[in-house]
Amino acid sequence: MNPKIINLIILVLMLMMMLSAFNYFLSLFFSKIGLSVIFLIWLLYQVYKMRNSSGRHTNNNTYYDHINTYTSDGGFEYKRSTGEAKAGIVTRIKEWFLERKRLYHYAKFKKNWDLIQKKYALDMRCPYCGSDLTVFNVTSDAKCNYCKNKLI
């Protein structure tokens, strides 16, 4: 037999096995049992993280926790992280919803503010000389810088 044909047959068999393995894992992940196993693994990992983040394991320090941590008075400091723990999933979901609410109200305010600026854009002129009223051409006593007309 030709070696190219044998290699082609082996390639086709391997591709069929890979496709069947992919289909098996896909059906496992979307079945009730597969989803429950994934959820159980995630739940156990969350419990593991919570137990490790609590301060109960302070006596399990090793020699490597003490390296290069000596202070000037002869003691040593632990290099454990004392930062804040990450927010839980409920807190993160709540913050996400609050951020969406803030973005919604900001977009609503911006739309209204653009409409107000568009409506009153032509009203920001001096009634006497017609120059645009900006911060730079209005004096501190509310007079037009060009014609000295009192604006208020």
N, C-alpha and C positions, 0 to 999 in steps of 0.2 A: 504494500500500500504506500501511497505517496505521503511523505511526512507532513506536507502542507495540509492535506485532508485530515490527518490525525490531529494536528494542532487546531484546525478549525472545529472539529468535533469536540475536542476538549474545551475550547473557548465557548462553544454553544452550551455545553453541559454546565460549565461554571456560571455563565450568565443566567441560565435557568434556575440554578440553585440559589444564586444571589437574589433573583427576582422572587422566588418562593419564600426565602428568608425575610425579605423586605415585606412581602404581603402578610406573612405570619406575624411579624412584629407590629405592623400597622393594625391588623385586626385585634391583636392583643391590647394595644394601647387604647383602642376605641371600644373595647368591650367593657362590661360592668366590672369584671374581675381586674382587668388591666388598669382601669381608672382608679379602682379602689386601692390597688397596690401602689400606684403612683402617689395617690393622696396620702396613704399610710407612710410611705417613705418621706414625703415632704413634712408630714406632721412630726415624725420622729426626729427629723433633722432640726425642726424648729425647737423641739424640746431640748435637744442636744445643745443647740446654740444658746438657749435661755439658761440652761444649767451652767454652761461654761462662762457666760457673761456675768453671772452673779458672783458675789465676793466670797463664796464659800471655799474656793480652792486656793486660798492665800498661803497655806502651809505646804503646798506641793512644789515649792521652789527648788530648783536644781542648782548645781554648781554654776551652770552657764548663766543663770539669772544674776549672779554676783559679779561676773567679770567686768572690770573697768567701771565699777559703780561705787568705789570707795570715796568717802567724803574726807574733808580735812580733819575732822575730829576722830578718825579711826573707824567709824561705823561704815555702813554701806547702804545704798539706796537700791530699791528694786526698780527695774526698768519696765515694769508692767504699765500698760497704757491706762491712764486714769481719765481718758476722755469720755464723753457722753456715749451711751449705747445708741445704736441706730433705732429710729422710731419703729414701732410695731406696724404690722400690716394694716390694722384698723386706723391708726393715726395717719399713715401714709395715704390711705384711701380718703380719709376726711380732709387732709391737706390738699389732695388732688381736686376734690369737689369744691373746696373753698377757692382754690386758684381758678378753676373754671368759672365760678360765680363772679370772682373779681374781674376776670377778663371780659365776661359778658357785660357787666355793668360799666366797665371802662369803655368798651366799644360803643355802648349806648350813649354814654356821656360824650364821647368824642364825636359821634354822629350829630348829637344835638348842638355841640359847640361849633362844629363846622357849619351847621345851618344858621346859627346865630351870627357867626362871622360873615357868612355870605350875605345874610339879610342886611346887616348894618355896616357892610364894608364901605358903602358910598356915603354914610352919615358921618364918617370920621374926618370931616373937612372943616376948615375954618369958615364960619358963615359969611365973613366979610371979604376975605381975599381968595378963599377956595383952596388954600394949600392943605396938603395932608397933615393931619395931627398925629405926630409920633412923639416919643419921649424926647427926641432931639430938638424939635422945633416948638416946644411948649416951655415957657419959663416957669420958675418955681412959684410965682404968684398967679398962675393960670392965665397967661396971656400968650397970644400967638407970637412967635419969634419974628415973623416977617412984618406983620402990620400992627403989632402991639394991641390988638383988639382983645378985650377981656372976654374970656370964654365962658366963665361961670357967672 
